[in-house]
Amino acid sequence: MTIAVRPPDPKKLIKGATGDWEVVVGMEVHAQVTSKAKLFSGASTEFGGEPNSHVSFVDAAMPGMLPVINAECVAQAVRTGLGLRAEINKRSVFDRKNYFYPDLPQGYQISQYKQPIVGEGEVIVDLSDGTSFTVGIERLHLEQDAGKSLHDQHATMSFVDLNRSGVALMEIVSRPDLRSAEEARAYLTKLRTILRYLGTCDGNMEEGSLRADVNVSVRRPGDPLGTRCEIKNVNSIRFVGQAVEVEARRQIGVLEDGGTIEQETRLFDPGRGETRPMRSKEEAHDYRYFPDPDLLPLEFTDAWVEALQGALPELPDAKKARFVADYGLSPYDAGVLVAERVSADYFEAVAKGRDAKAAANWVINELFGRLNKDGKALDESPISAAQLGGLIDLVADGTISGKIAKDLFEILWTEGGDPRQVVEARGLRQVTDTGAIEKTIDEVIAANPDKVEQAKAKPTLMGWFVGQVMKASGGKANPQAVNDILKRKLGLE
């Protein structure tokens, strides 16, 4: 796959004391594979168990215990590769990566090096300004996770929890195609969306099932790549953006003071807003990779890969294009709705047989806004897709006005119920009786003779009268009827 070189974007350059600098970012994302068992043992991968309760003899590296590959983890990695439009390598090999892991009992990690399971692919990333760009994927390989060291349980000793040891990880390595903190956040967000659509990783960064190693370097626009530093184990999308910004400015400061950047691994401290050294960066030869003698190479048939391809769900890019084409939504609205599979499904349930643009407006503005305000996820919404669809039907058939619809939304949110039954029980039905509306208008006009003259000279003041009539009617008057009668009464036709 040929990856186009992106020219420097003047809007994304960072101004230093001696001129402009370009930030270059690449990521190594570790995504925990969705599977009930670990990569090489039958131990549970469930999050939150008692320490060392999900550990087999293989995970504990007991003598004579041999790893056995979990076929579902392999299939999940291939599904992910297909979702990333990547090359699937029909033959791949597991290697031993020799490195001191205090919380990985073997003393080495089973990973993949020269022959990974997935080769080059790409991710198309949309930005908030409506533009998009492509991030090249260099590779995806399978490897086992390490355990967790606990340093705060005892005054003089560290404890080790091996529950996570041996859990399957997909390491997804991007090319250095990102040029700002915003792009880094957007890329990780899009990658997590794809993984969740595929069902190959739950993307729960707060539980550690998605973590990012962020490689940052800076250079003068047009110069060769600078020396990179790796920010290790960043565990939130917000922190990824902050880490890029902080590390880029640190490097610019060093270079502008006449120093040089040392290639190293660093940690990001969000509390202090700084990165600090962790260790010098190792090279491949430092790990002494060699093929794991206990595991045979993985070999796939074309038919097996094609069967996985045929069973993939509709992915975000395809769904977004369909929402624009079939529902007439703007690319922005479609992008918001497909950001999570659950939100896309909810919207389609609301829009079925209805005005899709009205459905999108209610879902994005009213529902998502209220969920965000209350700190709820969509699956915790008190209003179902059927209830919201029923509310939209009441507006469409003229039973209630837009203002009453918002009041009804609040009732459904706090009390529930069938929208039509709530309207009837509470007397919220829209007033369409022109005689009653005309009577209210006459009362408003009679009470404000000075405003009548002003409106005749300045027709835009009719909006004030509309507001007064709607207020007097409790928001129940049909807005179109109010406008039509007011125009006639004020002589503005």
C-alpha positions, -999 to 999 in steps of 0.1 A, spaced: 0 0 0 14 34 -9 8 61 17 8 97 5 30 121 23 10 150 39 24 185 32 27 207 63 -5 224 73 2 260 83 -28 260 107 -13 231 127 22 244 131 34 254 166 51 287 169 83 286 188 107 314 198 127 308 166 100 299 141 74 273 132 76 236 142 56 207 129 44 180 153 46 144 140 27 117 159 23 79 155 6 55 178 9 20 191 -26 11 204 -30 -19 226 -65 -33 224 -76 -61 246 -93 -88 225 -129 -95 233 -128 -132 243 -139 -152 273 -105 -169 276 -69 -157 274 -46 -160 244 -28 -192 254 -49 -206 283 -85 -212 293 -84 -187 322 -111 -161 324 -106 -126 310 -134 -110 331 -126 -76 346 -126 -70 383 -120 -104 398 -102 -109 431 -64 -107 426 -49 -139 411 -83 -155 408 -82 -158 369 -48 -175 366 -41 -209 351 -9 -229 354 1 -216 320 -3 -180 330 17 -187 362 45 -203 340 45 -235 360 72 -260 348 60 -281 319 30 -260 310 27 -252 273 7 -225 256 -23 -235 234 -36 -208 210 -71 -195 214 -87 -197 179 -113 -170 187 -86 -145 196 -70 -152 162 -103 -147 144 -109 -115 163 -75 -102 151 -83 -111 115 -118 -94 118 -100 -63 131 -76 -64 102 -104 -66 77 -122 -37 94 -90 -17 90 -89 -25 52 -56 -42 59 -37 -71 43 -43 -104 61 -11 -124 62 -20 -160 55 10 -172 75 22 -156 107 46 -165 135 47 -160 173 80 -149 188 95 -146 222 102 -110 232 128 -113 260 125 -85 285 123 -83 323 86 -82 332 82 -84 370 46 -92 365 50 -117 336 62 -150 351 77 -165 320 104 -138 319 95 -131 282 64 -120 263 48 -141 235 44 -116 207 49 -113 169 77 -95 152 87 -101 116 56 -120 105 25 -104 121 -10 -116 116 -21 -83 99 -1 -61 75 -7 -26 61 -42 -10 63 -57 25 68 -82 45 89 -101 75 75 -104 101 102 -130 129 102 -122 162 119 -146 187 135 -141 212 107 -155 187 81 -122 177 67 -108 142 67 -75 125 63 -61 90 61 -38 73 87 -18 44 75 -17 13 96 17 -4 95 7 -37 112 -14 -54 138 0 -83 158 -12 -105 186 6 -106 220 -1 -115 256 -6 -88 282 14 -86 314 1 -87 349 -2 -58 373 23 -47 400 7 -33 431 31 -10 450 7 5 476 -4 -26 494 26 -30 518 52 -7 533 82 -28 521 70 -52 494 52 -50 460 24 -74 452 16 -89 418 -19 -96 404 -17 -120 374 -54 -118 364 -44 -98 333 -13 -119 326 -18 -137 293 -49 -118 282 -48 -113 244 -38 -79 231 -39 -66 195 -11 -40 191 -22 -17 162 7 3 149 1 34 129 24 53 106 35 88 118 7 104 99 -8 126 127 1 163 129 -16 177 160 -31 168 193 -66 171 177 -57 146 150 -43 122 176 -75 124 196 -97 120 165 -77 90 153 -79 71 186 -116 79 188 -122 66 153 -101 35 159 -121 27 191 -154 32 172 -143 6 146 -132 -19 172 -166 -15 190 -185 -20 158 -166 -51 151 -170 -64 186 -133 -72 188 -125 -49 217 -149 -31 241 -127 1 241 -131 7 278 -101 28 285 -110 32 322 -106 -5 326 -74 -7 307 -87 -26 277 -75 1 253 -42 19 259 -20 40 237 17 44 234 21 78 217 53 86 197 59 123 194 86 142 175 90 177 161 107 191 131 109 222 110 83 221 81 98 201 53 127 186 73 133 149 78 116 133 108 130 142 142 140 120 171 108 106 187 99 100 223 73 74 233 47 84 259 38 51 275 4 37 284 -19 67 280 -53 56 292 -78 83 279 -84 101 247 -82 135 265 -49 126 280 -36 116 246 -42 151 233 -26 166 264 4 144 262 10 153 225 8 190 233 30 189 264 57 167 248 58 186 216 64 219 235 90 202 257 110 191 226 107 225 209 121 241 241 150 217 242 159 222 205 155 260 206 179 260 236 205 242 215 200 208 230 192 174 214 163 150 218 172 116 233 151 87 221 134 74 252 102 62 268 84 87 290 53 88 312 27 115 311 16 130 344 -18 147 338 -19 162 372 13 182 367 8 185 329 43 172 321 61 141 307 90 126 326 117 100 316 109 63 323 138 45 305 159 47 274 141 34 243 150 -2 234 156 -13 198 144 -46 184 178 -63 189 175 -55 226 146 -79 229 164 -109 213 133 -119 194 132 -155 182 103 -178 171 85 -194 200 94 -231 199 62 -241 216 38 -226 190 34 -236 154 30 -209 128 -6 -197 121 -18 -206 85 -51 -195 71 -71 -205 40 -86 -179 17 -121 -195 24 -117 -190 61 -107 -153 57 -135 -147 32 -161 -162 56 -150 -138 83 -152 -109 58 -187 -119 48 -199 -119 84 -186 -84 93 -212 -58 103 -217 -25 85 -188 -3 96 -189 34 105 -177 48 72 -202 27 52 -230 35 76 -223 72 75 -224 72 37 -257 54 38 -272 78 63 -263 107 41 -276 90 9 -307 73 23 -318 97 50 -306 130 36 -286 139 67 -256 162 66 -222 145 69 -218 161 103 -251 148 117 -244 114 102 -209 113 117 -224 121 152 -249 93 149 -225 66 137 -199 74 163 -212 45 184 -231 15 170 -257 18 197 -265 54 188 -268 46 151 -292 17 159 -312 40 182 -315 66 154 -326 41 128 -353 28 151 -366 64 157 -364 73 120 -382 42 106 -412 55 87 -407 91 99 -390 123 88 -353 113 92 -340 149 96 -366 155 124 -355 122 140 -318 132 138 -325 166 154 -344 151 183 -318 124 189 -287 146 186 -300 178 202 -326 168 228 -317 132 237 -279 134 235 -279 168 251 -300 155 281 -279 124 284 -247 145 285 -263 168 311 -273 139 333 -240 119 328 -259 89 313 -250 65 285 -275 59 257 -283 24 271 -294 42 303 -318 66 286 -352 68 303 -367 74 268 -368 45 244 -366 48 206 -403 39 205 -412 67 229 -392 93 210 -407 82 177 -441 85 192 -434 121 203 -422 130 168 -454 115 154 -475 138 176 -456 168 162 -459 156 127 -497 151 128 -503 185 145 -514 170 178 -488 190 197 -466 220 189 -428 220 190 -429 238 224 -452 213 239 -431 185 224 -402 197 246 -424 198 276 -436 163 267 -399 151 264 -393 163 299 -423 144 312 -413 112 294 -377 116 308 -388 119 344 -420 99 345 -422 77 314 -454 66 298 -469 64 263 -465 98 246 -501 100 231 -517 89 264 -497 115 283 -508 142 259 -545 133 263 -543 128 301 -526 162 307 -546 182 281 -515 191 260 -532 187 227 -525 217 204 -553 243 199 -562 244 162 -596 261 167 -590 293 148 -618 310 167 -601 304 200 -568 315 186 -583 347 171 -599 355 205 -565 352 222 -548 374 195 -575 401 199 -569 402 237 -531 406 231 -536 433 205 -561 452 227 -536 452 256 -507 465 235 -519 492 211 -485 509 210 -468 477 199 -494 474 171 -483 507 155 -446 498 160 -452 464 142 -468 481 113 -437 503 109 -413 474 117 -428 440 106 -401 420 124 -418 430 157 -446 405 148 -424 379 165 -431 396 198 -468 392 193 -464 355 183 -445 350 216 -472 367 236 -500 347 220 -481 314 225 -475 324 262 -512 332 267 -522 299 252 -498 279 273 -479 270 242 -509 251 228 -518 274 199 -510 261 165 -480 283 155 -489 285 118 -524 296 126 -511 322 150 -488 336 123 -515 337 96 -541 354 118 -516 379 132 -505 389 97 -541 396 88 -549 415 121 -518 436 119 -522 444 82 -489 428 73 -501 405 45 
